[in-house]
Structures are given as C-alpha cells and as structure tokens.
C-alpha cells in the first residue's frame, strides 16, 4: 500500500465498551487535554446515525468524519455496537481521497485470501459479541497529519414485535465531544403509525426536549441533534454525557386484519390480529434442581416462579416438574390455578432444594406426560394452549445423556402438538443443543444471563408467551403463485407479538395472489382471506419509491437466511450442506455478512501485512472460562484424566522444523526424518479411514531463516461426533466452523464432547484423548529474547495409539502399528561422529545416518535427547509414497 495514502489498519483485538469514534492520545503524552472537541489534535467533525424503516425492515447507516489537526499521524478508533440480529451489508473508509470498500465473499474464499492470518492462528475479525444483545465493530486506523478520514458502516435487520411494540436501539458513546452529532430515524409503515416514542438513557430531564419526535399517518420521525454544549457532562467539562442507549419504540395501527405488502414481485404478510380473547393455558414448568443451581441461581429462579404464579389466570392449568438426578413433580397432573392451588405451589417453590446431577431427558418426558394425560382425561383442556417451559443451567449428566437421543425422544413425545421453550441459565449450558431442541418442537431457546436481574429476565420471557391468542396458525398462498416462502405455519400466536411471512411471487402471477389464514382461537375458528390492493400498492410506491421495493425484497432475503441458518442447526450430512449452500447463495446475492460470509477490505494492512476482515460472530461464552463441560459426564474414575496418565518413555511425534521421530518399540529403536515444504502447506499427520479421525498440520515460516518451517496450526477432527479442534500458538478453538468457544494458552480447562476429552494445561500443553483409541499431546513453543527462532510454533506427540485402526495412515499414523526394520553394516559416515548404516524397511534397502533429535513431550523447556536413525530426502523409502502425497487442502 502506498504510504502517501496515510492509512494503516491497526486491528483491535480486545473488547472495549465504545460506540462511536474516538481519538486515542499517545500513551506517554503529558500534554493537557484541550477544551472543546479536540483531543490530542484530533477532532470528530461529525457523527450521523441514519435509520430508515420501511414495513419493519430497518436500514442503518453510521457515518463519521474525523480530522487530524496535528503535525504528526494520529491513531483513532471507529467503534460501534450493533444488534446481534443485524447483518452488516457495507463498510467503507475514505482517507486522503482514497476509498477502501468492503467486499463480501463466502467465508472460505475470504479466509484463503488471508492465509497468513490463518497460518498464524490469529483472528483478524473486526466484530465481537458484546453483552446480551449487541455486537461490537472496532477498527483502529492511523490518520496522516493535517488530514481527515470518513467511516461509513451499513447494517440491516427486521424489527421484531415484542410486548406490543417495535424497538430500535442505537448505542451511543463517542467518548469525546462531537461538532455535529445527529441521530435521524425515519419510519414508513403502510398501516399507519399508532404510537411513537424516543428516549435516551443518558439524557438528564432538562435535555429530554432535545429529542424531536413526531408521527402522522404512515410516517414517523425522530431527530436528536445536540449542540456541543448540550453534549457536555457538566458546564465546564470537556467530556461527553452521550453514553448509553438511544431507544425508539413504535407500533402500527391494527384496524385491518390484513397487512399484505407487495412490491417488485416480493411480498411481506404481517399478522397480528387484535381484540381476540386470551386462550387458557396448560402450562408445565420443568426446572433444573441439580447441585449446580445452588446459591443465587435457585434463589432467582424461585423469585421468578413466584412472580409468574401471580400472573396466572384462574382458568389456567399448571404443574411443576423438578429434575436433578431423578425427575419429580409437584402434583403429577395439571391443576387449576385457583387461589388455594397457587398458594400451595408457592409453598412448594419456597422450600424445594437442589442436589444431584442433571436428568434433563427424564424431566422433559415427565412434563410432556403430564400434558398428555391431562388432555386425555380432561377433554375440556384440549382446547387450551399447552406450553412446556424448561430452565436448566447445565448439560445432561444423568439418565439419557446422548444429545441426539434426547432430541429424538422429546420430538417423538411432543409430536408437534405444543411448543417447547428452553431457557439456558448461565455459561455452562450447551445453548445450540437447547436451541435446536426448541426449534424442532415449535419453540425457541433464550439465554438467561447470570446477573442481578436474572429473575426479571425469566419473568420477561414468560411475559412474551403468557397470553396465547391463537393456536395452529397456518398462512396459505396459491401453490403455483409463490416460491421461496418463509415459515408459514406457527404453533401459537401471542398477544403483543407478530407473525411475518415473506415470499417471491412468480412472474405474471400477481393477479392470482392472495393469502388465506386459518387458526384456532378461544371458542371459535379464526379465518380470513387477504387480497392485494393494487391501487394502494401503487400509491405506496409513489410515496416511498424505490426504497419500498428494495426493503420488501431485502426483508424476504433476511428472513429466508435466518430460517435457513436455524434449520441447518437441526440436521446433519447432505441436508445440512444443502441448507448451508442455499443460505450462502442468498447471503452473497444480497450482500449480507452472515455466519457463512465474510467482508474483506482491499488495500489495507497492518504491520504484519494482515488485512481486516468482517465476520458474523457466534454465540460466545460469558464470564471466566476456567472449566467448560461439553458432554454428559465429568471425567470419572473409570475414565481417568489424560493428565494423570503415565507417559511412555519414548513416543512418536513431530516437533521443531519439522523433525519427525518414529519409535519402533519391538526393536527398542527410533527412526527420524525431516519434511521440507513451503510455508502454508497443510500435511496429513494422522488419518483413520475407519472412523474419520484425523490430524492435519499447517506449516509456517521463520522470516530470519526462510529455509526453516514449523507447524503453526493443527486441526484435530472426529467426524463421528462432530468434533473439531483448531490449535495455534495463539488460541485453541473448539468447533470453529460452528462458532465454538475459543481458549488461550493461559486457560486451565477440561473440554469434553462425547468420547473426546481435551485438557488444556496453563501455558504448557494440551492433551486430546479419543475414547480408548488414542491419546495425543500438543506442546507450545514460545520464542524468547535472543532466540535463533523468531516464530512461536507447535509440537505434536502420540502418547497412545494401540486401538487406532490398522488402516490408519498419514506421516505419523502409518507407523502406529508394528513394522520391521533390520540394521546392518554400521560404518563411519561423512561426519565421524555420526556413523552410517544400511537399513531394510518396507522392502527398501537404504542408507541411514545416526543422529540426535529432541523430544519435548515431557520436558517442554529443555527436551530429552533421542538417538535415532535418520532417513534422508524427506523420509524417502521410509514413508509410503513420496512426501508430497501427504499434502491436503486444509486442516479440516
């Protein structure tokens, strides 16, 4: 990149709590902070957040301009928080008349272009999860002296109606005064806007009038444009009070049942009928009372349950199921929510205790059985809306613990008759498992964060499902008229929510298009037919123009992608691949950054030559990551931890640049060879075709010694259980393809997924145990000052492999089972200290040389000397085939 451009990306790899643009003063500067808007010579000239909403589809553009008035380059950070539900669709930086624009590609292609980052194991993504509902986008740049830079980020989402309103949340935290600050929200809703409000958590009451809000008919508008003096945290301060949430809430008129919008051969159908009578509920709470729920969690759970009981209606029916090691119920059958029963339930809740393991399968089946029995024995309850809600803080450890079997059991028992809502309390839940199980049963999962407001979170969730109005909702469209429909069948519709269906209308079929809605309400069937009012559509197009057409189509694409991504969580194999391919194609067609795509920014690089990349972050762990349990069971006495195993005296492995060491136990001897390949090449180390288990390693280079290469990235995979582990000198990532948790070498942790146990030893090594088939160790080599090596790298050792299949192959795997060697004619070689010999191995007669290597499997600092017979020419004659046969496309 031309230095005259004056723009160099500095990737921010830590999480901070900002939401705008800030100047970063020099670390050692003692210059006093100037008054007004300038900080260390840098001025934020403008920051504008523009939001345009058309029929629930929200399009945001954040634009900010910063000016460096100093005579030297300055570093600034563009740092914003956006909703987790949003997709980034564009990003650009303009500096010194040069514009750097993002380009969205499929994730695989994008990361191949950033091969060096992958080799180093570094995550150059600019987006991280931030708190409960937001994601944080951060990029640091150097701005040339006496110049300016403009940042522009675009993201989009479909607003979801909750508790009778739509929420637009904009995080505000510029960290310094801004010369021109503006939030402009423009709303267009064809049904007409019924209410609109806007509040800022950071504004004192005397400045509330600075928010201008108005609505009339289809249009609503909110404008917040504080002067610099109004931004000041006090009259004499140069710091800003803009620090918190700016929230716009609104709803639309519900005079007409039909809300059908058609534009550019796409439609959006919104259903939220009013003036319906609440359905009575059959409600079973399934509560985890295992030992891990002790303390604040069970206290908050009880508080929430007591509040929920207070909201139940007299004609509702309910029961409580508790599960620890065993499942037990309060009544064992549904009882009416009479005053006496509610008081008895309160007493039960106040005095139950926690202990034991987690028999999730048993608890859920007991809850389902109670709902089943009630509907059969009490016919009047069959017209109620049945709901099953489970709260758990862990993973199944008692009874049935296999995730796939639990999901199958629950789906078979429910049979699509009522929804299951799973609430995951805290950090130790396997949230994807809970979410997939809920979606299979017409519900959804929600994380409950361990915090002071956990009981309010639980109560808040219940409020969303407390008032069912319709069940078995089906929205039908002529089959030959529509294609690519989003979900059109919904088990229940709740007061204050909204059902949205979108699709594409076939060419020349608009005249035949209509929507029929069928559902069951309290005491009656609910039916309606919606037709397209073409004249009204033309009028809307005149009012909103191209934006209407564009937003309706993008709303359809957004919902389709979200549903495809959700569906692929529930399936495996070819079906999952097909859903992923559909979601990827749509993400690329509409230029959304989704879990399957990445945005790259050309022409920019940091000091290591790495360019920035924008990804959609996955669900992340909250709180300390000392211990992360992924399976049904903790290590038990019958499955000893790999930490406690006696290491063999001699092991097979690969280390350094790279030296392969092969132990031949039947001969009490050791063989060794080197592999010389280019940096970036991925080699197969272990491949078991019977189970699919594999270990692949990627080579990295040493800039000071280009002829040397080391392993800088390992991929360990067990496809039978969906297990993947990516190991680099920087991070250890579990199941990286599905957004699994990331650990550092400073963590001490035991990870367990089915038969695979991973033990991370703080700053030292990690051990991977695959049932009783094999145990492997990865060691981390850190460079030190004065070292002749300038690159951190990894070593890989085989501690046990005797149960691996006889067909196991790879540069190391081919030596897991006995093979014979014969050494003869030992004689002086070219180096008097290292004799040569003739060796017969694998029907080859070869000249080998006695040498020394180091085994770091026990002593990471010094290593142990190993005497071995060295095979020349990349192990020719010892390894099957030639060394280039072991090149594979990627680590997984």
GINORKA-V637180 format. One record per residue. RES is the residue in one letter. PSI is psi in whole degrees, 0 to 359 (999 if undefined). Layout:
BEGIN
RES|PSI / RES|PSI
END
This chain:
BEGIN
X|138 / X|126 / X|337 / X|338 / X|335 / X|25 / X|120 / X|129 / X|132 / X|111 / X|126 / X|112 / X|5 / X|161 / X|126 / X|167 / X|81 / X|166 / X|54 / X|224 / X|135 / X|148 / X|141 / X|109 / X|154 / X|141 / X|323 / X|10 / X|137 / X|8 / X|136 / X|147 / X|128 / X|152 / X|164 / X|214 / X|354 / X|131 / X|115 / X|39 / X|357 / X|133 / X|134 / X|102 / X|319 / X|151 / X|120 / X|127 / X|113 / X|127 / X|123 / X|123 / X|128 / X|112 / X|57 / X|349 / X|119 / X|129 / X|115 / X|140 / X|120 / X|120 / X|131 / X|140 / X|132 / X|143 / X|129 / X|105 / X|358 / X|168 / X|11 / X|161 / X|145 / X|150 / X|132 / X|160 / X|127 / X|114 / X|110 / X|156 / X|135 / X|159 / X|145 / X|334 / X|352 / X|155 / X|126 / X|137 / X|348 / X|149 / X|139 / X|148 / X|132 / X|128 / X|134 / X|44 / X|12 / X|135 / X|132 / X|116 / X|141 / X|151 / X|120 / X|128 / X|169 / X|149 / X|321 / X|313 / X|317 / X|315 / X|333 / X|326 / X|340 / X|47 / X|322 / X|320 / X|319 / X|320 / X|318 / X|346 / X|17 / X|147 / X|108 / X|13 / X|143 / X|355 / X|136 / X|151 / X|143 / X|106 / X|204 / X|324 / X|1 / X|162 / X|149 / X|126 / X|122 / X|132 / X|134 / X|137 / X|153 / X|129 / X|132 / X|158 / X|142 / X|44 / X|177 / X|161 / X|144 / X|131 / X|141 / X|118 / X|133 / X|133 / X|160 / X|151 / X|162 / X|124 / X|135 / X|132 / X|126 / X|132 / X|40 / X|17 / X|162 / X|140 / X|130 / X|115 / X|123 / X|119 / X|133 / X|123 / X|76 / X|344 / X|352 / X|168 / X|144 / X|131 / X|315 / X|98 / X|137 / X|134 / X|122 / X|113 / X|122 / X|121 / X|133 / X|115 / X|114 / X|330 / X|343 / X|143 / X|129 / X|332 / X|154 / X|135 / X|160 / X|136 / X|153 / X|122 / X|340 / X|353 / X|131 / X|161 / X|324 / X|349 / X|4 / X|331 / X|351 / X|345 / X|114 / X|124 / X|141 / X|154 / X|148 / X|126 / X|234 / X|348 / X|142 / X|152 / X|136 / X|131 / X|129 / X|112 / X|74 / X|143 / X|171 / X|323 / X|327 / X|340 / X|340 / X|139 / X|340 / X|162 / X|332 / X|7 / X|151 / X|6 / X|159 / X|143 / X|355 / X|97 / X|92 / X|205 / X|134 / X|115 / X|126 / X|129 / X|144 / X|167 / X|170 / X|164 / X|144 / X|31 / X|324 / X|138 / X|323 / X|126 / X|87 / X|119 / X|129 / X|131 / X|136 / X|45 / X|21 / X|152 / X|156 / X|127 / X|118 / X|127 / X|117 / X|65 / X|144 / X|177 / X|35 / X|151 / X|137 / X|136 / X|143 / X|155 / X|145 / X|110 / X|126 / X|125 / X|128 / X|111 / X|130 / X|121 / X|31 / X|169 / X|330 / X|347 / X|359 / X|156 / X|224 / X|327 / X|312 / X|326 / X|314 / X|325 / X|316 / X|318 / X|315 / X|317 / X|321 / X|320 / X|321 / X|318 / X|325 / X|341 / X|357 / X|146 / X|153 / X|331 / X|4 / X|155 / X|148 / X|166 / X|166 / X|133 / X|131 / X|137 / X|128 / X|244 / X|330 / X|161 / X|137 / X|155 / X|161 / X|303 / X|329 / X|358 / X|161 / X|138 / X|154 / X|149 / X|57 / X|166 / X|318 / X|316 / X|322 / X|320 / X|320 / X|321 / X|322 / X|318 / X|317 / X|315 / X|318 / X|331 / X|358 / X|152 / X|170 / X|144 / X|160 / X|192 / X|205 / X|95 / X|72 / X|316 / X|314 / X|319 / X|315 / X|317 / X|324 / X|317 / X|318 / X|318 / X|320 / X|316 / X|319 / X|310 / X|322 / X|318 / X|332 / X|320 / X|337 / X|87 / X|329 / X|337 / X|350 / X|340 / X|358 / X|165 / X|111 / X|137 / X|134 / X|124 / X|123 / X|139 / X|126 / X|153 / X|6 / X|208 / X|158 / X|125 / X|352 / X|157 / X|222 / X|125 / X|351 / X|120 / X|315 / X|324 / X|322 / X|312 / X|317 / X|318 / X|315 / X|318 / X|320 / X|322 / X|320 / X|320 / X|35 / X|13 / X|336 / X|161 / X|151 / X|123 / X|123 / X|128 / X|119 / X|116 / X|112 / X|199 / X|346 / X|4 / X|148 / X|87 / X|322 / X|323 / X|314 / X|319 / X|315 / X|318 / X|320 / X|313 / X|326 / X|342 / X|38 / X|25 / X|203 / X|164 / X|154 / X|138 / X|135 / X|118 / X|138 / X|102 / X|176 / X|337 / X|22 / X|321 / X|325 / X|326 / X|316 / X|314 / X|322 / X|320 / X|313 / X|323 / X|330 / X|336 / X|9 / X|339 / X|76 / X|136 / X|327 / X|151 / X|159 / X|55 / X|127 / X|128 / X|115 / X|144 / X|148 / X|128 / X|323 / X|4 / X|327 / X|152 / X|162 / X|52 / X|145 / X|181 / X|126 / X|357 / X|129 / X|133 / X|318 / X|150 / X|130 / X|149 / X|134 / X|355 / X|195 / X|140 / X|132 / X|128 / X|135 / X|156 / X|179 / X|137 / X|132 / X|155 / X|134 / X|25 / X|6 / X|324 / X|335 / X|1 / X|134 / X|170 / X|127 / X|132 / X|128 / X|136 / X|174 / X|125 / X|191 / X|107 / X|4 / X|162 / X|144 / X|122 / X|143 / X|154 / X|132 / X|131 / X|159 / X|126 / X|94 / X|325 / X|320 / X|323 / X|320 / X|321 / X|318 / X|321 / X|323 / X|324 / X|320 / X|342 / X|212 / X|331 / X|323 / X|310 / X|314 / X|316 / X|323 / X|317 / X|318 / X|330 / X|314 / X|315 / X|316 / X|310 / X|321 / X|314 / X|315 / X|318 / X|321 / X|319 / X|322 / X|317 / X|323 / X|343 / X|337 / X|352 / X|173 / X|175 / X|221 / X|323 / X|318 / X|319 / X|320 / X|317 / X|320 / X|319 / X|320 / X|315 / X|322 / X|314 / X|316 / X|323 / X|320 / X|319 / X|322 / X|7 / X|57 / X|139 / X|109 / X|180 / X|348 / X|356 / X|163 / X|151 / X|126 / X|156 / X|108 / X|154 / X|8 / X|144 / X|155 / X|193 / X|342 / X|6 / X|12 / X|133 / X|159 / X|154 / X|140 / X|120 / X|165 / X|111 / X|152 / X|178 / X|129 / X|156 / X|146 / X|143 / X|187 / X|146 / X|58 / X|323 / X|130 / X|112 / X|129 / X|355 / X|187 / X|335 / X|147 / X|158 / X|132 / X|174 / X|334 / X|350 / X|83 / X|148 / X|142 / X|337 / X|329 / X|1 / X|146 / X|123 / X|143 / X|155 / X|319 / X|140 / X|162 / X|139 / X|185 / X|137 / X|173 / X|227 / X|67 / X|135 / X|122 / X|131 / X|122 / X|113 / X|133 / X|89 / X|325 / X|342 / X|359 / X|46 / X|171 / X|139 / X|155 / X|155 / X|162 / X|157 / X|124 / X|107 / X|170 / X|150 / X|143 / X|341 / X|140 / X|129 / X|143 / X|119 / X|315 / X|132 / X|113 / X|103 / X|339 / X|327 / X|344 / X|352 / X|136 / X|155 / X|121 / X|148 / X|141 / X|135 / X|145 / X|161 / X|171 / X|113 / X|326 / X|335 / X|82 / X|337 / X|348 / X|140 / X|155 / X|163 / X|121 / X|359 / X|125 / X|141 / X|119 / X|124 / X|139 / X|84 / X|333 / X|331 / X|7 / X|20 / X|133 / X|139 / X|121 / X|126 / X|128 / X|170 / X|346 / X|318 / X|162 / X|117 / X|125 / X|129 / X|60 / X|332 / X|338 / X|23 / X|34 / X|173 / X|152 / X|135 / X|156 / X|169 / X|355 / X|350 / X|151 / X|116 / X|154 / X|121 / X|138 / X|126 / X|107 / X|240 / X|357 / X|128 / X|129 / X|125 / X|118 / X|122 / X|122 / X|119 / X|6 / X|297 / X|175 / X|150 / X|131 / X|123 / X|125 / X|88 / X|224 / X|14 / X|322 / X|152 / X|132 / X|150 / X|134 / X|129 / X|147 / X|126 / X|117 / X|137 / X|153 / X|165 / X|129 / X|356 / X|147 / X|345 / X|136 / X|21 / X|126 / X|146 / X|177 / X|149 / X|152 / X|128 / X|146 / X|111 / X|328 / X|131 / X|14 / X|343 / X|6 / X|152 / X|157 / X|342 / X|5 / X|137 / X|194 / X|168 / X|330 / X|320 / X|330 / X|347 / X|13 / X|337 / X|157 / X|140 / X|159 / X|149 / X|149 / X|124 / X|134 / X|171 / X|54 / X|127 / X|162 / X|142 / X|194 / X|331 / X|115 / X|335 / X|352 / X|95 / X|154 / X|165 / X|168 / X|130 / X|135 / X|119 / X|134 / X|42 / X|18 / X|139 / X|116 / X|155 / X|127 / X|161 / X|135 / X|133 / X|184 / X|139 / X|175 / X|136 / X|115 / X|14 / X|332 / X|316 / X|97 / X|330 / X|313 / X|330 / X|166 / X|136 / X|136 / X|122 / X|131 / X|163 / X|121 / X|130 / X|129 / X|173 / X|54 / X|39 / X|19 / X|133 / X|331 / X|312 / X|151 / X|136 / X|214 / X|164 / X|331 / X|347 / X|344 / X|7 / X|131 / X|161 / X|322 / X|175 / X|343 / X|999
END
